[in-house]
Amino acid sequence: MKQLMSLGLLCVLCCFYSCNKTVQNVKVNSPDGTITVQSGIEDGCIYYTVSKDNTPIIGKSFLGFVLKDGDFHEGFKITDITHSSFSETWEQPWGEEISVDNTYNQMIVSVAESGGLQRKFSVVFRAFDDGIGFRYEFPEQENLKDFVIMDELTEFSLAGNHTAWSFPTYTTEYYEGLYKKTLANELDTVATPLTMKTDKGLYLTIHEANLTDYAAMNLTPIDETSTLKTDLTPWFTGEKVFMKAPGVTPWRTLIIADKPGDLILSRLMLNLNEPCKIEDTSWIKPGRYIGVWWGMHMEKYTWAPGPKHGATTANTMRYIDFAARHGFSGVLVEGWNYGWENDWTREGDKFSFTRPYSDFDMETISRYAAGKNVKLIGHNETGGATINYESQLDSAFAFYNRLGVDVVKTGYVSALLDHKERHSSQYGVRHYRKVIETAARYRIMIDNHEPAMPTGLQRTYPNLMTQEGVRGQEYNAWSADGGNPPEHTTIIPFTRGLAGPMDFTPAIFNFENPVFPNTRPQTTLAKQLAEFVVLYSPLQMAADMIENYENNPAFEFITSCPTNWSKTVVPDAEIGEYVTIARKDRESENWYVGSITNADSRKLSLSLDFLDKGATYRAKIFKDGKGADWKTNPYALDIEEMEVNTDSLIELELVTSGGAAIILTKE
């Protein structure tokens, strides 16, 4: 990623405080002066507060740890305070826009124990115009070398009992939960991102950035108050994190926004990750793809070999032909390799990632795909057997690289990794990082399913294209509750979507389900189109079987819609109600718009003031048709064209769980 401008360290101010004060207090402001972070010592404990425009956001919240050999959160004195400022603009090789502004003011508060072992750490606070980030840094020191964190005591004392959207952590596998709207003091132990609305109309999201060799952060309430405490995912033996000094924790992040759309536009998390470590990123390319996948959920095909095996040479070539005709960059094939014939969720250690089944000629298929300018996308389901997978990483990725397979979808469908560790534990985080770094050496992009929650690592390793960690389209195939409810995709852009790209797999066109007749996409067809824009992923899958796309006029929107953007705007949104997102294609002057609603029908006026002034555009609108209803008439679709400009308004009528998708072609 190219560094465009760096003003660097503009100023450095050091302040030293005597250690005999009971209360010590210092602060840092955001560049625009609206957000203030204060920190200090009270009765030997370090704390921080956050306010915006002098309105409290986070009240006095204490920091520290419990280590295996004792407490590490009291008896402190401040030994040093350093202030600095930084500003740069950096470019993304792919993303929701090209350039990212990274401007902040920083304060480092260094503390040490007044007595005893006199151990020390620093808290680095960064204040941005849209929120804050802070992390702990442990310097090299005599009395703190290798140590074990049993608990992180970081608090978020909310200045009010806010409305929150969340799901419980430990009872929801793979972060695939439905978000519930509750008050903050009614929360269980929940995953982040945790998004809230205050009674003053502000929007807050708590998450983390740069999760490296550490456990994922969850949040748990303290008693029945509105104070939340960090809850780290443990190892199976109970420890939370094994650390060494010098070392750092992930950043704890707080986005503060005036309206919901500003949450989506925040790049605070990306800015708190390290710059790109891949020198040549020319091989990293977004795209849209299809796959031999939905037919397996519909039981037309099987993953394992047999009379209905989906991953055959002939069937894959049929999908490659379709991809070539319609401009898709890749074809995903699941069930091509040995191991599916076993009870793979329990026997993942029997998977081979280099040995295809006899009816899947990988060499021939790869050559055939290359001749059609289509890439074969590999699939590595591990069944959670990470040791087996790591033992084959180099041989498998070298094999794929030789065959021109430059995207791999990984999977970890198992309650525990290697039958003992949680996906979001330090163990899991270490494994996922090893896969990403190994893939980068072989010039392979990764689509990671059943991950730890994303934290912006795609800035550092942009070959990490997209991840699951969301209740996606597959639940519309087999979930006993009938599928994702209408409000689901109006919530996840403001919750899970803030963590990073989501491999939700939109664009189902046939809602008939021969396997589970009462389960289906609870949307209209127009909403399925709009989700292709609303739910961001640089690798975007058109998930249905290819025969369901043939001769359907709606398919034009999918085949024209890019997945890499130069600009993103959110004209209108309300969490859990509706959302409209507009994105500008990185390769042209055209814009694409997606607008979706929950179970309520509604009329929205879309202002096109984001278009270039003085220019004329041709709008092609795919919208809910006459009589459309997601329950009884989901396929009704009208396609309308009109000439528009920056002064135009487009009136959208969305039916219950409906939507609209728009192509704006600059003339």
Secondary structure, 3 states (H helix, E strand, C coil): CCEEEECCCCCCEEECCCCCCCEEEEEEECCCCCEEEEEEEECCEEEEEEEECCEEEEEEEECCEEECCEEECCCEEEEEEEEEEEEEEEECCCCCCCEEEEEEEEEEEEEEECCCCCCEEEEEEEEECCEEEEEEEECCECCECEEEEEEECCEEEECCCCEEEECECCCCHHHCCCCEEEEHHHCCCEECCEEEECCCCCEEEEEEECCCCCCCEEEEECCCCCEEEEEECCCCCCCCEEEECCEECCEEEEEEECCHHHHHHCCHHHHCCCCCCCCCCCCCCCEEEEEECHHHHCCCCECCCCCCECCCHHHHHHHHHHHHHHCCCEEEECCCECCCCCCCCCCHHHCCCCCECCCCCHHHHHHHHHHCCCEEEEEEECCCCHHHHHHHHHHHHHHHHHHCCCEEEEECCCCCECCCECCCCHHHHHHHHHHHHHHHHCCCEEEECCCCCCCCHHHCCCCEEEECCCCCCCHHHHCCCCCCCCCHHHHHHHCHHHHCCECCCCCCCCCCCCCCCCCCCCCCHHHHHHHHHHCCCCEEECCCCHHHCCCCCCHHHHHHCCCCEEEEEEEEEECCCEEEEEEEECCCCCEEEEEEECCCCEEEEEECCCCCCCCCEEEEEEEECCCCECCCECCCEEEEEEEECCCCEEEEEECCCCEEEEEEEEC
